[in-house]
Amino acid sequence: MPKLSIVNRDAVRFGAILHRLRLARGWSITTAARRSGMNPTYLGTLEKGRNMPSLETLLEMADVYGVRAADIVREVEEARALRDSRSPS
């Protein structure tokens, strides 16, 4: 999948969550990639918010990190709502 040409804030938020979950477990990107069956370069691209994950990727990463996919989506949604509440109307 090609990298996003425009920064997508939701992809960046998702990537930050993945990064935080990986670091909380003390895993290298190589370890996380191996556990998920992904290429480390692709996982790094996701963590940097340079690619929008598929639903399949979201579900796989939730399994790998032992969290619910719904919780990841909720966190992205809450960050989006916080940003929107700060925008001038």
HELIX and SHEET records of a PDB file:
HELIX    1   1 ARG A    9  ALA A   24  1                                  16    
HELIX    2   2 ILE A   29  SER A   36  1                                   8    
HELIX    3   3 PRO A   40  GLU A   47  1                                   8    
HELIX    4   4 LEU A   55  TYR A   65  1                                  11    
HELIX    5   5 ALA A   69  ARG A   86  1                                  18    
END                                                                             
